[in-house]
Amino acid sequence: MKPPKPKIRVVCPGATALLALAALGGCAHYVPLPLAQTPPLAPAAAALPGVQPGAPLGVAQVAALAVENNPDLRAVRARRGVAQAQLIQAGVIANPSLTGAILPLIAGVGTMTAWNIGLSQDIKSLITYRPRRRAGALSAQQVDADILWQEWQVAGQARQLAVDLIMADRSRPRLVEAFDLLSRRNAVLQQALAAGNATLVTAAPTLVALQNARTSLQTLDQRRLSIRHQLNALLGLVPEAVVPLSSAIDLPPWDPAAARQSLATLPDRRPDLLALRLGYAAQDQNVRVAILSQFPDLILGGSVSSDNSGVTNAGPNATVGLPIFDRNQGNVAIANATRAQLHAEYSARLAGAVGQVGALLSEMEQVSGQLAVVRRDLPAARLAAQRASNAFGASNLDERSYVDLVTNFFAKEQEIMNLELALLDRQVALQTLLGAGLSSVEALPPSPMGAGARK
């Protein structure tokens, strides 16, 4: 009598194909992303969104355009997508493992094909899920706060460049006037010197003053061109573009007393400080993950199997790692040390922020006092220059005294311009540090984990 043939179970090809298609349906697909072949720079200010052709731009408009069009900010904002992707990954639960085998009968007394199938899940990944998810949410918010801080910096830089350019345009006519006046006097003296009607001692002061005036004018023109190039780069424009600026400087209202009072709430309003706090909170969650990961690896599941004689068994199974050598002590030490480092960095940044604001306020008080003194001296210098012109025209004043008094008046005017610029530069820097007229931290996207994620 022949032994019965072993029974072989055949899996339906259609069901297999459906399972494969279902698995592939949730997979990502490759999409090419070619690099730009030409620099993404606008040819003129009018090409920027929201700019009317020919209309002069105020300081506030320039700052807003810089935040919207700055190429570096566009690259920084791409970090938000990376942070959101990392948050998604932090919320993904580890997949269960499916094992199985088919063992056809080759020899022996068995009568059928043996098989087994099992399903298991890593329990340790479930234990660390919540702190990992919180750490991902806090890290995503940290990126948002970092981006906002970068926007503050770009807006502040745009304000400062616009103010510097407007002030340079204001001071240039006076330098040109001084240069033209000294050029005319030097031409007369050179003719007199060639005719023997003047001496080198008489002509030398005017020539030296003319050369100094030319140097001042050239230095200012070089500075104006450099500022224009910096502003164009900030706005995403080609270097040769000209940004039409309004002559008025429209900065947010300034109150030194209110600025000093706002120091108490600075940690809650500065995006960089908030970003450090969020980073510290995320690292605190990572410390929890490292501590929870000290527990042994634990994999729980169940399996069912049938041997070659048709005996079927089923039941639970477990795999436990023995923490003999690796108790995650290294990762715990790294997590604690990183948290301590972030704690120290936050303290240092907070101290630097408060100290920087206090120093700028003190410098503004000093420059304001110096500006008041020079403004008080200006009428006397103007009157002396007028009298010198009248006296020189009546041949009652020598050439050197006339040049000294006239150039002193121009120098006083230029000194006032320089002090006003120094005061405005510090005001812009302070308003950037304090966030005056800029987006507040309340404008940050809400936390995916709820309102408590920022605390």
Secondary structure, 3 states (H helix, E strand, C coil): CCCCCCECCCCCHHHHHHHHHHHHHCCCCCCCCCCCCCCCCECCHHHCCCCCCCCCECHHHHHHHHHHHCHHHHHHHHHHHHHHHHHHHHCCCCCCEEEEEEECCCCCCCCECEEEEEEEEEHHHHHCHHHHHHHHHHHHHHHHHHHHHHHHHHHHHHHHHHHHHHHHHHHHHHHHHHHHHHHHHHHHHHHHHHHCCCCHHHHHHHHHHHHHHHHHHHHHHHHHHHHHHHHHHHHCECCCCCCCECCCCCCCCCCHHHHHHHHHHHHHHCHHHHHHHHHHHHHHHHHHHHHHCCCCCEEEEEEEEECCCCCEEEEEEEEECCCCCCCCHHHHHHHHHHHHHHHHHHHHHHHHHHHHHHHHHHHHHHHHHHHHHHHHHHHHHHHHHHHHHHHHHCCCCCHHHHHHHHHHHHHHHHHHHHHHHHHHHHHHHHHHHHCCCCCCHHHCCCCCCCHHHHC
